Amino acid sequence: MPEFKRARETPAVILSVAAALLLGALAAWIYAPGIHGPYLLDDFSSLGHLDNLVDTPTWSLDYVFGDTSGMLGRTVSMATFVLDTLVSGGAAEAAKQVNIYLHLLTGLLLWGFLALLLSFVPVRFPVTAALAFTAVWLLAPLQVSTVLYLVQRMAMLAALFCLASLVSYLLWRRSQLHGRPQVLYLLFVPVFGALAALSKENGLLFIPLVLLLEAFWLQFADGRGGIDRRLRTITLGLIGLGCVAISVLLLWQWQWLQAAHGLREFSLEERLLTQLRILWDYVGQFYLPDIARLGLFHDDYPVSTSLAEPGTTGPALLAWALVLVACLAAWLHPWARRIAFGALFFMAGHSLESTVWPLELYFEHRNYLPSVGLVILPMAIYLAAVEKWPETGRPLLAWVWVFVFWLALQTSSQVQIWSSAPLLAMQQVNGHPESSRANKEYASQLATAGAREAALKYSRLGYESALKHPAAADEHFGDYKLRDVAIACIARQPLRPDEYQQLGSVNPSRPLGQVSTLSVVIKLRQGDACPAFDWDGFLDHLAGLYLHEYDTSLASAQMFSALAMLANAQQRWQDAYQYTARFLDLAPDNIRGMLMQLHFTTALNRRDEADALIARLQKLQDAGKLKRSEQDTLALYLEN
């Protein structure tokens, strides 16, 4: 009988493999135009410096192990970005191609994961059914903003290795049920989990996901129709211990978490209330996407200030409470428990980024791993339906493929938009007219087209929207005026002195807020992109704001560093020296600051100060505290 069953299923497997190849080709074709899309948001801050590797590849390890974008360093992700740069010379198109290949690879792994899930339950043609639900995930429009947002390779790699960890666990359990336990599979569970965590911190979620997988899908089966009591005790014990530990940590650190939200325009409690609504929005955008609202910018999302404001907050809380009650009630029935696994997978997948940490409220890329639960859930419902009504199997899968075709059309239109910076900016500002970021990005695109006045108008709208929406965080007036300096320069119609001198007129005790906009201005000056601008007059104005007296409270250490870089670009060594002196007062052990001051003291012929800095840097080098790039910079001054 097993041989007969295998013979019957072999043609289905062959057809599934052929269909999978076609699905992969379709997904690759749909996503292909996206490689021409722009760098966005964190792409610049996290990856912009990698261009240095084109000329100095010896700095590679500095970038791999020196990343500070996460608590664990994200070395796996950075290693892939460094490799991209070394192989392709930093071409964005090549890097985005890698993201697309990773998406296809993750889809392949998901197919294997779903097929393995189905192999533990009595269902015909598990490979075929798994492929249909994999296609839903692979071609969901919600994934576009992850795949084509280059830096979110970190989220993709974390999801990839989490799935690899889950697949390893399923292979170990299958070998155990067959009486031939393969311990190597079990060892791969933490190995892939560690790689997931070193890609991005939410890779640590492989731990609760493995426990939920065992408790709700595999259900401690021992292969003989009974329960593996030891496995049940370990799994439920770890789940209970984890819940208790998390509860204790939250109670212990609640005040710290509240204080951490002081940097946001919303409180911890408001964040938690808002996330109740956002999670339902994610669910809706996965199954029935509102294409106009999809994208990168959601800083116009209304914050929940109470259960009654906005009015959907209370119902969202009630709905999630009912989901949790349903998941607990599902424990009593094997098929219901598997349906619950999909919902719990989604919620567990959001347990880090969508709960208490003081992150921004809404980003679509946070769904890349959790959305696996959103395909497990309907797959489990399909299994329950087929068990009760076997004749519905083929029609249900046919409708799944119809749904996939509809999703593919939606995703294709999204990719076309993401392939063009002007189109993407226009779509975002149309879909989110009160988004500060969408307006500012559209202003940049208008400036590139030379439409100065329209660009300045949308820059102002971006500033006003930032003040209006707590999710966007208030923008500093000085940053708004500095952005106007950059926009006017990009439009080749620079600001007049009376226009740029408005900078500092509001909150003169802290003339600028964020370093990011100043970084754009620095690049414009370094590239001599705005020769008609009164750079000396502008730098005189900044010096009047920051250097009229020695006051380190006027800016952060990083802001003083950026101001020094701008002065350096204009060869105003004395100004740069004074800015860096304030930088080092605030960050006295900063090696980059010492190297900057070494450059300025040398330019100003302050020999004694330069020698003192060299001596201090050499001691740090002897102690192994300098990165390779820093050693190379210091060597330039030792040669003179």
C-alpha positions as CSV (number, residue, x, y, z in Angstrom):
1,M,0.0,0.0,0.0
2,P,2.7,2.6,0.8
3,E,4.3,1.8,-2.6
4,F,1.0,2.2,-4.3
5,K,0.3,5.5,-2.6
6,R,3.8,6.8,-3.4
7,A,3.3,5.8,-7.1
8,R,0.0,7.7,-7.2
9,E,1.7,10.8,-5.7
10,T,4.8,10.8,-7.8
11,P,3.1,12.5,-10.8
12,A,1.7,15.1,-8.5
13,V,5.1,15.8,-7.1
14,I,6.6,16.2,-10.6
15,L,3.8,18.5,-11.6
16,S,4.4,20.5,-8.4
17,V,8.1,20.9,-9.1
18,A,7.3,22.1,-12.6
19,A,4.7,24.5,-11.2
20,A,7.3,25.7,-8.7
21,L,9.7,26.5,-11.4
22,L,7.1,28.5,-13.3
23,L,6.1,30.3,-10.0
24,G,9.7,31.2,-9.4
25,A,10.1,32.4,-12.9
26,L,6.9,34.5,-12.6
27,A,8.0,36.0,-9.3
28,A,11.5,36.8,-10.8
29,W,9.9,38.4,-13.8
30,I,7.5,40.5,-11.8
31,Y,10.2,41.8,-9.4
32,A,12.8,42.3,-12.2
33,P,12.0,46.0,-12.9
34,G,12.4,46.8,-9.2
35,I,16.2,46.7,-9.5
36,H,16.1,50.2,-11.0
37,G,14.5,51.6,-7.9
38,P,16.1,54.2,-5.6
39,Y,18.0,54.1,-2.3
40,L,15.6,54.9,0.5
41,L,15.6,56.1,4.1
42,D,18.0,53.8,6.1
43,D,19.7,52.7,2.9
44,F,21.8,55.9,3.1
45,S,22.7,55.8,6.8
46,S,23.3,52.0,7.0
47,L,24.9,51.4,3.6
48,G,26.0,54.7,2.1
49,H,29.5,54.4,3.6
50,L,30.1,51.0,1.9
51,D,31.2,52.8,-1.3
52,N,34.6,53.4,0.5
53,L,35.3,49.7,0.0
54,V,35.6,50.2,-3.8
55,D,38.9,52.0,-3.2
56,T,39.9,50.4,0.1
57,P,38.7,46.7,0.3
58,T,41.0,46.1,3.2
59,W,38.4,47.9,5.4
60,S,35.8,45.1,4.8
61,L,36.1,43.5,8.2
62,D,35.7,46.9,9.9
63,Y,32.3,47.2,8.2
64,V,31.2,43.6,8.9
65,F,32.0,43.6,12.6
66,G,31.7,47.3,13.3
67,D,28.0,47.7,12.5
68,T,26.0,49.3,15.3
69,S,22.5,49.2,13.8
70,G,21.4,46.5,16.3
71,M,22.3,45.2,19.7
72,L,24.0,42.1,18.2
73,G,25.7,43.9,15.3
74,R,23.9,42.2,12.4
75,T,27.2,40.9,11.1
76,V,25.6,38.3,8.7
77,S,23.6,40.9,6.9
78,M,26.5,43.3,6.8
79,A,28.8,40.6,5.4
80,T,26.4,40.2,2.4
81,F,26.3,44.0,1.8
82,V,30.1,44.1,1.9
83,L,30.3,41.2,-0.5
84,D,27.9,43.0,-2.8
85,T,30.1,46.1,-2.9
86,L,33.3,44.1,-3.5
87,V,31.8,42.1,-6.3
88,S,29.6,44.7,-8.1
89,G,31.4,47.9,-7.1
90,G,28.5,49.2,-5.0
91,A,25.9,49.1,-7.8
92,A,22.4,49.4,-6.3
93,E,20.9,47.3,-9.2
94,A,23.1,44.3,-8.3
95,A,22.3,44.6,-4.6
96,K,18.6,44.7,-5.3
97,Q,18.9,41.6,-7.5
98,V,20.4,39.8,-4.5
99,N,17.3,40.8,-2.5
100,I,15.1,39.4,-5.2
101,Y,17.1,36.1,-5.2
102,L,16.8,36.0,-1.4
103,H,13.0,36.4,-1.7
104,L,12.9,33.5,-4.1
105,L,15.1,31.4,-1.9
106,T,12.9,32.2,1.1
107,G,9.9,31.2,-0.9
108,L,11.6,27.9,-1.7
109,L,12.3,27.3,1.9
110,L,8.8,28.2,2.9
111,W,7.5,25.6,0.4
112,G,9.6,23.0,2.1
113,F,8.4,24.1,5.5
114,L,4.7,24.0,4.5
115,A,5.1,20.7,2.8
116,L,6.8,19.3,5.9
117,L,3.9,20.6,8.1
118,L,1.5,18.8,5.8
119,S,3.5,15.6,6.0
120,F,2.5,15.3,9.7
121,V,-1.2,15.3,8.9
122,P,-3.4,13.0,6.8
123,V,-3.8,14.9,3.5
124,R,-3.4,14.0,-0.1
125,F,-0.7,15.7,-2.2
126,P,0.9,17.8,0.5
127,V,3.6,19.1,-1.8
128,T,0.9,20.5,-4.2
129,A,-1.1,22.1,-1.5
130,A,2.0,23.6,0.1
131,L,3.0,25.2,-3.2
132,A,-0.4,27.0,-3.6
133,F,-0.1,28.6,-0.1
134,T,3.6,29.4,-0.7
135,A,2.6,31.3,-3.8
136,V,0.2,33.5,-1.7
137,W,3.1,34.6,0.5
138,L,5.6,34.9,-2.4
139,L,3.4,37.2,-4.5
140,A,1.7,39.2,-1.8
141,P,2.0,42.9,-2.5
142,L,2.8,43.6,1.1
143,Q,6.3,42.0,0.5
144,V,7.3,44.5,-2.1
145,S,8.4,47.2,0.4
146,T,10.7,44.6,2.0
147,V,12.2,43.1,-1.1
148,L,12.9,46.4,-2.9
149,Y,13.9,48.3,0.2
150,L,17.6,47.4,0.1
151,V,18.5,47.6,3.8
152,Q,15.6,45.3,4.7
153,R,17.7,42.4,3.5
154,M,18.4,42.2,7.2
155,A,14.7,41.3,7.8
156,M,14.8,38.9,4.9
157,L,17.9,37.0,6.1
158,A,16.4,36.8,9.6
159,A,13.2,35.3,8.2
160,L,15.2,32.9,5.9
161,F,17.3,31.5,8.8
162,C,14.3,31.3,11.1
163,L,12.5,29.2,8.5
164,A,15.7,27.1,8.1
165,S,15.7,26.6,11.9
166,L,12.0,25.5,11.8
167,V,12.6,23.1,8.9
168,S,15.5,21.6,10.8
169,Y,13.3,21.0,13.7
170,L,10.6,19.4,11.5
171,L,13.2,17.1,9.9
172,W,14.4,16.0,13.3
173,R,10.9,15.3,14.5
174,R,10.1,13.4,11.4
175,S,13.2,11.2,11.8
176,Q,12.2,10.7,15.4
177,L,8.7,9.6,14.5
178,H,10.2,7.1,12.0
179,G,12.3,5.6,14.7
180,R,15.6,6.9,13.3
181,P,16.3,10.2,15.2
182,Q,18.9,12.3,13.4
183,V,20.5,14.5,16.1
184,L,22.3,16.6,13.4
185,Y,19.0,18.1,12.4
186,L,18.4,19.2,16.0
187,L,21.8,20.8,16.2
188,F,21.0,22.8,13.1
189,V,18.1,24.4,14.9
190,P,20.2,26.7,17.1
191,V,22.8,27.2,14.4
192,F,20.3,28.6,12.0
193,G,18.7,30.5,14.8
194,A,22.0,32.2,15.7
195,L,22.4,33.2,12.0
196,A,18.9,34.6,12.1
197,A,19.7,36.7,15.2
198,L,23.0,37.9,13.7
199,S,21.1,39.0,10.6
200,K,18.6,41.0,12.7
201,E,17.6,40.8,16.4
202,N,14.1,39.5,15.7
203,G,15.8,36.3,14.5
204,L,15.7,35.4,18.1
205,L,12.0,34.6,17.6
206,F,13.0,31.2,16.3
207,I,12.8,30.1,19.9
208,P,9.1,30.8,20.6
209,L,8.2,29.7,17.0
210,V,9.8,26.3,17.5
211,L,7.9,25.9,20.8
212,L,4.6,26.9,19.2
213,L,5.3,24.6,16.3
214,E,5.6,21.7,18.6
215,A,2.7,22.6,20.9
216,F,0.1,23.6,18.3
217,W,1.0,21.7,15.1
218,L,3.0,18.6,16.0
219,Q,1.2,18.2,19.3
220,F,3.9,16.0,20.9
221,A,3.1,13.0,18.7
222,D,5.3,10.0,19.5
223,G,4.8,8.1,16.2
224,R,2.7,5.4,17.8
225,G,-0.6,7.3,18.1
226,G,0.3,8.6,21.6
227,I,1.9,11.6,23.3
228,D,5.6,12.0,24.0
229,R,5.2,13.1,27.6
230,R,8.7,14.2,28.1
231,L,8.6,16.4,25.0
232,R,5.3,17.8,26.2
233,T,6.7,18.6,29.6
234,I,9.8,20.3,28.2
235,T,7.8,22.3,25.6
236,L,5.0,23.5,27.9
237,G,7.5,24.2,30.6
238,L,9.6,26.4,28.4
239,I,6.5,28.2,27.1
240,G,5.4,28.8,30.7
241,L,8.9,29.8,31.8
242,G,9.2,32.2,28.9
243,C,5.8,33.9,29.7
244,V,6.8,34.3,33.4
245,A,10.3,35.6,32.5
246,I,8.8,38.2,30.0
247,S,6.2,39.3,32.5
248,V,8.8,39.8,35.3
249,L,11.1,41.7,32.9
250,L,8.3,43.9,31.8
251,L,7.3,44.7,35.3
252,W,10.9,45.3,36.3
253,Q,11.7,47.5,33.3
254,W,8.4,49.2,32.8
255,Q,9.6,52.6,34.0
256,W,12.7,52.4,31.8
257,L,10.5,51.5,28.8
258,Q,8.3,54.5,29.6
259,A,11.3,56.8,29.8
260,A,12.7,55.4,26.5
261,H,9.5,56.6,24.8
262,G,10.4,60.1,25.9
263,L,12.2,60.5,22.6
264,R,9.0,59.8,20.7
265,E,5.8,61.9,20.4
266,F,3.8,59.0,21.8
267,S,3.9,57.2,25.2
268,L,4.5,53.5,25.8
269,E,0.8,53.0,26.5
270,E,-0.2,54.9,23.4
271,R,2.1,52.8,21.4
272,L,0.6,49.5,22.7
273,L,-2.9,50.8,22.0
274,T,-2.0,51.9,18.5
275,Q,-0.3,48.6,17.6
276,L,-3.6,46.8,18.3
277,R,-5.0,48.6,15.3
278,I,-1.9,48.4,13.2
279,L,-1.7,44.7,13.5
280,W,-5.2,44.4,12.1
281,D,-4.2,46.7,9.3
282,Y,-1.3,44.5,8.5
283,V,-3.6,41.5,8.3
284,G,-5.9,43.4,5.9
285,Q,-3.1,44.6,3.8
286,F,-1.9,41.0,3.4
287,Y,-5.1,39.4,2.3
288,L,-6.9,42.4,0.7
289,P,-4.3,45.1,0.0
290,D,-5.3,48.7,-0.4
291,I,-2.7,49.4,-3.0
292,A,-2.9,53.2,-2.6
293,R,-1.8,53.0,1.0
294,L,1.0,50.4,0.5
295,G,4.5,51.6,0.7
296,L,7.3,53.0,2.9
297,F,5.7,56.0,4.6
298,H,3.1,55.6,7.3
299,D,4.1,58.4,9.7
300,D,0.6,59.8,9.3
301,Y,-0.9,56.9,11.1
302,P,-3.2,58.1,13.9
303,V,-2.0,57.4,17.4
304,S,-4.5,55.8,19.8
305,T,-4.6,58.1,22.9
306,S,-7.3,55.9,24.6
307,L,-9.6,53.0,24.0
308,A,-12.1,55.5,22.6
309,E,-9.8,57.6,20.5
310,P,-9.8,56.8,17.7
311,G,-13.0,54.7,17.9
312,T,-11.5,51.6,16.4
313,T,-9.0,51.1,19.3
314,G,-11.5,49.4,21.6
315,P,-12.9,47.0,19.0
316,A,-9.3,46.2,17.9
317,L,-8.4,45.2,21.5
318,L,-11.6,43.2,21.8
319,A,-10.9,41.4,18.5
320,W,-7.4,40.4,19.6
321,A,-8.7,39.3,23.0
322,L,-11.2,37.0,21.1
323,V,-8.4,35.7,19.0
324,L,-6.4,34.7,22.1
325,V,-9.5,33.1,23.7
326,A,-10.1,31.2,20.5
327,C,-6.5,30.0,20.4
328,L,-6.8,28.7,24.0
329,A,-10.1,27.0,23.3
330,A,-8.5,25.5,20.2
331,W,-6.3,23.4,22.4
332,L,-9.1,21.0,22.9
333,H,-9.2,19.9,19.2
334,P,-6.3,18.9,17.1
335,W,-7.4,20.6,13.9
336,A,-8.5,23.8,15.7
337,R,-5.0,23.9,17.3
338,R,-3.4,23.9,13.9
339,I,-5.5,26.8,12.8
340,A,-4.5,28.6,16.0
341,F,-0.9,28.0,15.1
342,G,-1.2,30.3,12.2
343,A,-2.6,33.2,14.3
344,L,0.0,32.6,17.1
345,F,2.8,32.5,14.5
346,F,1.7,35.9,13.3
347,M,1.5,37.4,16.8
348,A,4.7,35.9,18.0
349,G,6.4,37.2,14.9
350,H,5.4,40.7,15.9
351,S,6.3,40.3,19.6
352,L,9.5,42.3,19.4
353,E,9.0,45.1,16.9
354,S,5.3,45.7,17.5
355,T,5.1,45.8,21.3
356,V,7.0,47.7,23.9
357,W,10.2,48.8,22.2
358,P,10.3,52.5,21.3
359,L,10.4,52.0,17.6
360,E,8.5,53.8,14.9
361,L,4.9,52.7,14.8
362,Y,4.3,51.3,11.3
363,F,6.6,49.6,8.8
364,E,5.4,46.9,6.3
365,H,8.7,45.0,6.4
366,R,7.9,43.9,9.9
367,N,5.5,41.4,8.3
368,Y,8.0,39.5,6.3
369,L,8.4,36.6,8.8
370,P,5.0,37.0,10.7
371,S,3.1,36.8,7.4
372,V,4.1,33.1,7.2
373,G,1.5,32.7,9.9
374,L,-1.1,34.3,7.6
375,V,-0.6,31.6,5.1
376,I,-0.5,28.8,7.7
377,L,-3.9,29.9,9.0
378,P,-5.9,29.5,5.7
379,M,-3.9,26.3,4.9
380,A,-5.0,24.8,8.3
381,I,-8.6,25.8,7.5
382,Y,-8.2,24.1,4.1
383,L,-7.0,21.0,5.8
384,A,-10.0,21.0,8.2
385,A,-12.4,21.4,5.3
386,V,-10.8,18.7,3.2
387,E,-10.9,16.3,6.2
388,K,-14.6,16.8,6.5
389,W,-15.4,17.2,2.8
390,P,-12.7,15.5,0.7
391,E,-14.3,16.5,-2.5
392,T,-13.7,20.2,-1.9
393,G,-9.8,19.8,-2.0
394,R,-9.3,20.5,-5.7
395,P,-11.9,23.4,-6.0
396,L,-10.4,25.1,-2.9
397,L,-6.9,24.9,-4.3
398,A,-8.1,26.2,-7.6
399,W,-9.6,29.2,-5.9
400,V,-6.3,29.7,-4.0
401,W,-4.5,29.9,-7.4
402,V,-7.1,32.4,-8.6
403,F,-6.3,34.5,-5.6
404,V,-2.6,34.2,-6.3
405,F,-3.1,35.4,-9.9
406,W,-5.0,38.5,-8.5
407,L,-2.2,39.1,-6.0
408,A,0.4,38.8,-8.8
409,L,-1.3,41.6,-10.8
410,Q,-1.3,43.8,-7.7
411,T,2.3,43.1,-6.9
412,S,3.4,43.7,-10.5
413,S,1.9,47.2,-10.4
414,Q,3.6,47.9,-7.1
415,V,7.0,46.8,-8.4
416,Q,6.6,49.1,-11.5
417,I,6.1,52.0,-9.1
418,W,9.0,51.0,-6.9
419,S,11.3,50.9,-10.0
420,S,11.1,54.7,-10.4
421,A,12.0,57.2,-7.7
422,P,9.6,59.9,-9.1
423,L,6.7,57.4,-9.4
424,L,7.2,56.1,-5.9
425,A,7.3,59.6,-4.4
426,M,4.2,60.6,-6.3
427,Q,2.3,57.4,-5.2
428,Q,3.3,57.9,-1.6
429,V,2.2,61.5,-1.4
430,N,-1.1,60.6,-3.1
431,G,-1.7,57.7,-0.7
432,H,-0.4,59.6,2.3
433,P,-1.0,63.3,1.7
434,E,-0.3,64.1,5.4
435,S,2.8,62.0,5.7
436,S,5.8,64.2,6.6
437,R,8.2,61.8,4.9
438,A,6.1,61.4,1.8
439,N,5.9,65.2,1.3
440,K,9.6,65.7,2.0
441,E,10.5,62.9,-0.5
442,Y,8.3,64.4,-3.1
443,A,9.9,67.8,-2.5
444,S,13.3,66.2,-3.3
445,Q,12.0,64.8,-6.5
446,L,10.5,68.1,-7.5
447,A,13.9,69.8,-6.7
448,T,15.7,67.2,-8.9
449,A,13.3,68.3,-11.8
450,G,14.2,71.9,-11.2
451,A,10.7,72.9,-9.7
452,R,12.1,75.0,-6.9
453,E,8.9,76.7,-5.7
454,A,6.8,73.5,-5.8
455,A,9.6,71.7,-4.0
456,L,9.7,74.3,-1.2
457,K,6.0,74.1,-0.9
458,Y,6.1,70.3,-0.3
459,S,9.0,70.8,2.1
460,R,6.8,73.2,4.1
461,L,3.9,70.6,4.0
462,G,6.3,68.0,5.3
463,Y,7.3,70.3,8.2
464,E,3.7,71.0,9.0
465,S,2.7,67.4,8.9
466,A,5.5,66.4,11.2
467,L,4.1,68.9,13.8
468,K,0.6,67.5,13.3
469,H,1.1,63.7,13.6
470,P,2.7,62.2,16.7
471,A,3.7,59.1,14.6
472,A,6.0,61.4,12.5
473,A,7.7,63.1,15.5
474,D,8.0,66.9,15.5
475,E,10.6,68.3,13.1
476,H,13.0,70.9,14.3
477,F,12.4,74.3,12.5
478,G,16.2,74.5,11.8
479,D,16.1,71.1,10.1
480,Y,13.2,72.3,7.9
481,K,15.1,75.4,6.8
482,L,18.3,73.4,6.3
483,R,16.3,71.0,4.0
484,D,15.2,74.1,2.1
485,V,18.9,74.9,1.6
486,A,19.5,71.5,0.1
487,I,16.3,71.5,-2.0
488,A,17.1,74.9,-3.5
489,C,20.6,73.8,-4.3
490,I,19.4,70.6,-5.9
491,A,17.0,72.7,-8.0
492,R,20.0,74.9,-9.0
493,Q,18.3,78.0,-7.6
494,P,19.9,78.4,-4.2
495,L,18.4,80.3,-1.3
496,R,19.1,84.0,-0.8
497,P,20.8,85.2,2.5
498,D,17.5,86.5,3.9
499,E,16.0,83.0,3.3
500,Y,18.8,80.8,4.8
501,Q,19.3,83.3,7.7
502,Q,15.8,82.1,9.1
503,L,17.7,79.1,10.3
504,G,18.3,79.6,14.1
505,S,15.4,82.1,14.4
506,V,13.4,79.5,16.3
507,N,14.9,77.7,19.3
508,P,18.3,79.4,19.0
509,S,19.5,77.4,22.0
510,R,19.5,74.4,19.7
511,P,19.6,75.7,16.1
512,L,19.5,72.2,14.5
513,G,18.1,68.9,15.5
514,Q,19.0,66.0,13.3
515,V,22.3,65.3,11.6
516,S,20.8,63.5,8.6
517,T,19.7,66.7,6.7
518,L,23.1,68.4,7.4
519,S,24.7,65.3,5.9
520,V,22.9,66.0,2.6
521,V,24.2,69.6,2.6
522,I,27.7,68.3,3.3
523,K,27.6,66.0,0.3
524,L,26.3,68.8,-1.9
525,R,29.2,71.0,-0.9
526,Q,31.8,68.2,-1.2
527,G,30.5,67.5,-4.7
528,D,30.5,71.2,-5.6
529,A,26.8,70.7,-6.7
530,C,25.7,74.2,-5.8
531,P,28.5,76.6,-6.9
532,A,26.1,79.6,-7.0
533,F,25.2,79.3,-3.3
534,D,26.8,81.7,-0.8
535,W,28.6,79.0,1.1
536,D,30.9,81.4,3.0
537,G,27.9,83.6,4.0
538,F,26.0,80.4,5.1
539,L,29.0,79.2,7.1
540,D,29.4,82.6,8.7
541,H,25.7,82.4,9.8
542,L,26.3,78.9,11.3
543,A,29.4,80.1,13.1
544,G,27.4,83.0,14.5
545,L,24.9,80.5,15.9
546,Y,27.4,77.9,17.2
547,L,30.8,79.6,17.8
548,H,30.0,83.0,19.2
549,E,30.8,81.5,22.6
550,Y,32.1,78.2,23.8
551,D,28.8,76.3,24.5
552,T,28.6,72.6,24.0
553,S,24.9,72.6,24.9
554,L,24.0,74.0,21.5
555,A,24.3,70.6,19.7
556,S,25.1,66.9,20.1
557,A,28.5,65.5,19.6
558,Q,27.5,64.2,16.2
559,M,26.1,67.5,15.1
560,F,29.4,69.3,16.0
561,S,31.2,66.6,14.0
562,A,28.9,67.2,11.0
563,L,29.4,71.0,11.2
564,A,33.2,70.4,11.2
565,M,32.9,68.3,8.1
566,L,30.9,71.1,6.3
567,A,33.5,73.7,7.4
568,N,36.2,71.3,6.2
569,A,34.6,71.0,2.8
570,Q,34.8,74.8,2.5
571,Q,38.4,74.7,3.7
572,R,37.5,76.8,6.8
573,W,40.0,75.0,9.0
574,Q,39.6,77.4,12.0
575,D,35.8,76.8,12.1
576,A,36.3,73.1,11.7
577,Y,38.9,73.1,14.5
578,Q,36.5,74.8,16.9
579,Y,33.6,72.5,16.0
580,T,35.7,69.5,16.6
581,A,37.0,70.8,19.9
582,R,33.3,70.9,21.1
583,F,32.8,67.4,19.6
584,L,35.7,66.0,21.6
585,D,34.5,67.8,24.8
586,L,31.3,65.8,24.5
587,A,32.9,62.6,23.3
588,P,36.5,62.7,24.5
589,D,37.4,59.1,23.6
590,N,36.0,59.2,20.1
591,I,38.7,58.0,17.7
592,R,37.1,59.5,14.6
593,G,37.0,62.9,16.4
594,M,40.7,62.7,17.3
595,L,41.6,61.9,13.7
596,M,39.5,64.8,12.5
597,Q,41.2,67.1,14.9
598,L,44.6,65.8,13.9
599,H,43.7,66.8,10.3
600,F,42.7,70.3,11.4
601,T,45.6,71.0,13.8
602,T,48.0,69.9,11.0
603,A,46.2,72.2,8.5
604,L,46.5,75.1,11.1
605,N,50.1,74.2,11.9
606,R,49.3,73.6,15.5
607,R,52.3,71.2,15.8
608,D,52.2,70.6,19.5
609,E,48.5,69.6,19.5
610,A,49.0,67.4,16.5
611,D,51.9,65.6,18.1
612,A,49.8,65.0,21.3
613,L,47.0,63.6,19.3
614,I,49.4,61.3,17.3
615,A,50.9,60.0,20.6
616,R,47.4,59.3,22.0
617,L,46.2,57.6,18.8
618,Q,49.4,55.4,18.7
619,K,48.7,54.2,22.2
620,L,45.2,53.3,21.2
621,Q,46.6,51.5,18.1
622,D,49.1,49.5,20.2
623,A,46.2,48.5,22.4
624,G,44.2,47.2,19.4
625,K,41.5,49.9,19.6
626,L,41.8,51.3,16.1
627,K,40.0,49.8,13.1
628,R,41.9,49.1,9.9
629,S,40.5,52.3,8.3
630,E,41.5,54.3,11.3
631,Q,45.0,52.8,11.2
632,D,45.3,53.7,7.6
633,T,44.3,57.3,8.3
634,L,46.7,57.7,11.1
635,A,49.5,56.3,8.9
636,L,49.1,59.2,6.6
637,Y,50.1,61.6,9.3
638,L,53.0,59.4,10.5
639,E,54.6,59.6,7.1
640,N,54.8,63.4,7.2
